[in-house]
């Protein structure tokens, strides 16, 4: 027997109202704990995601600081930059790294180099009167 979508919507609305009342009574910390409990009960990540947002937790992957590597690539002559990306990527990956790991790092560095070039172009265009 499939659950009635209208009944599920009503149950969801009741839960949301209860959570709103709970938040008013116990504050953000208790509300986050309630969202965590709701996430455990339903198995849905949206409640856990909402609790993370309220906590101010940074979601997603940690940013990789490649500034030093990008400066090393920029030190190469323009004609050798493409080659330099592969060289620096190999150095970042380490001696035991696979070709796939090196290619992944090189791709990330090239993407960041393109972004820097785009930023430079945007600044130079916006500075034109």
ChimeraX attribute file (.defattr): number of C-alpha atoms within 10 A of each C-alpha:
attribute: neighborCount
match mode: 1-to-1
recipient: residues
	/A:1	3
	/A:2	4
	/A:3	7
	/A:4	8
	/A:5	9
	/A:6	9
	/A:7	10
	/A:8	11
	/A:9	11
	/A:10	11
	/A:11	12
	/A:12	12
	/A:13	12
	/A:14	12
	/A:15	13
	/A:16	12
	/A:17	12
	/A:18	12
	/A:19	18
	/A:20	12
	/A:21	13
	/A:22	15
	/A:23	16
	/A:24	12
	/A:25	11
	/A:26	10
	/A:27	11
	/A:28	15
	/A:29	13
	/A:30	15
	/A:31	21
	/A:32	22
	/A:33	13
	/A:34	18
	/A:35	21
	/A:36	20
	/A:37	14
	/A:38	18
	/A:39	18
	/A:40	13
	/A:41	9
	/A:42	10
	/A:43	11
	/A:44	12
	/A:45	14
	/A:46	14
	/A:47	19
	/A:48	20
	/A:49	17
	/A:50	15
	/A:51	21
	/A:52	16
	/A:53	13
	/A:54	13
	/A:55	13
	/A:56	9
	/A:57	10
	/A:58	9
	/A:59	9
	/A:60	6
	/A:61	6
	/A:62	7
	/A:63	6
	/A:64	7
	/A:65	8
	/A:66	14
	/A:67	11
	/A:68	9
	/A:69	16
	/A:70	18
	/A:71	10
	/A:72	14
	/A:73	24
	/A:74	15
	/A:75	12
	/A:76	14
	/A:77	10
	/A:78	11
	/A:79	8
	/A:80	12
	/A:81	16
	/A:82	14
	/A:83	12
	/A:84	20
	/A:85	26
	/A:86	19
	/A:87	14
	/A:88	18
	/A:89	22
	/A:90	20
	/A:91	13
	/A:92	16
	/A:93	17
	/A:94	11
	/A:95	8
	/A:96	8
	/A:97	12
	/A:98	12
	/A:99	11
	/A:100	9
	/A:101	16
	/A:102	21
	/A:103	16
	/A:104	14
	/A:105	20
	/A:106	22
	/A:107	15
	/A:108	16
	/A:109	21
	/A:110	19
	/A:111	12
	/A:112	15
	/A:113	16
	/A:114	12
	/A:115	12
	/A:116	13
	/A:117	12
	/A:118	12
	/A:119	12
	/A:120	12
	/A:121	12
	/A:122	11
	/A:123	11
	/A:124	10
	/A:125	10
	/A:126	9
	/A:127	8
	/A:128	6
	/A:129	4
